[in-house]
Amino acid sequence: MMPEPLHSYFETRRKQVDQSLNHYLDTTQSDPKIIHEAMRYSVFAGGKRLRPVLVLAAAECCGVRPEKALPTAAAMELVHTYSLVHDDLPAMDDDDLRRGRPTSHKVYGEAIAILAGDALLTKAFELIGKNAKIRGIKPEAVCEVVRLIADGAGTFGMIGGQVLDIQMEGGKWQKKGHAARGKTSTEQVLRSIHRLKTAALIRTSLQAGAVLAGASPNNILRFGDYGERIGLAFQIADDILDVVADKKKLGKSGSDAKNKKLTYPAMYGLEESKRKAQALVEDAKKALEPFGRKAQVLKQLANYIIERDH
């Protein structure tokens, strides 16, 4: 269970993010109606709002009111949601459920789901541009945020990780040709998948908030280190939950084992995976020590990432 101080913080920030998303996303009355409906369907299907809250928390930790970073925070949720819509497609993970509801392509068909994902990604960069109009935010900082997010979501980030993930699914990592390259090679691929597919956007969210707040280069690097580690821990925790958690709580129908994916539990077993996640969390908290009490929420969040049950 999330500690009460962290829960209260998250609920407050999540409401701000949802209000912002509701404001920025076109209503279903806008033509063509189906695409705006599909975009809102996936964005408002639930979710932790982890990435946008991290944008706000990093900005706040660096001395800027979180409201000033809201357009970029909302943008991060759109980037994340687009990736989920495309992840669920038959050509990718072929999932029927997302957060307990039918996935976008099951409701709107594959073509509209693809276009809804494209539209969410495009809309995200429009929102980042809006951050330049907020008093106290430097336009050059917004330019750097655009670069960071494009990099974190692109072939050297999330998309690159998804490509590696696809290449390794179906048990390919267990087959003779790959096994001949040794366990170390497989371990490196596994870490690369998690670092790129999941950790990249989490790291980018934190660094985006810090950049908007005018943080020093050293502090931006510290947020990057923290984000990299909690991002890896987050994905390991997800891999563990895929094995041990109630599928109804997870709100999904498929499983990594069914798809023979390369995951930490498949590679190391549950107990060793838990130890690795815990070590990453401890390292993540150390990266924030220079911020003192200002980083308390982020330190609590690191603990929660590996303690959650869904």
Secondary structure, DSSP 8 states (H G I E B T S, - for coil): ---HHHHHHHHHHHHHHHHHHHHHS--TTSSSHHHHHHHHHHHTS----HHHHHHHHHHHHTTS-GGGGHHHHHHHHHHHHHHHHHHTSTTTT--SEETTEE-HHHHH-HHHHHHHHHHHHHHHHHHHHHGGGSTT--HHHHHHHHHHHHHHHSTTTHHHHHHHHHHHTTTGGGSHHHHTT-HHHHHHHHHHHHIIIIIHHHHHHHHHHHHHTT--HHHHHHHHHHHHHHHHHHHHHHHHHHHHS-HHHHT----TTTTT---HHHHH-HHHHHHHHHHHHHHHHHHTGGGGGGGHHHHHHHHHHHH---
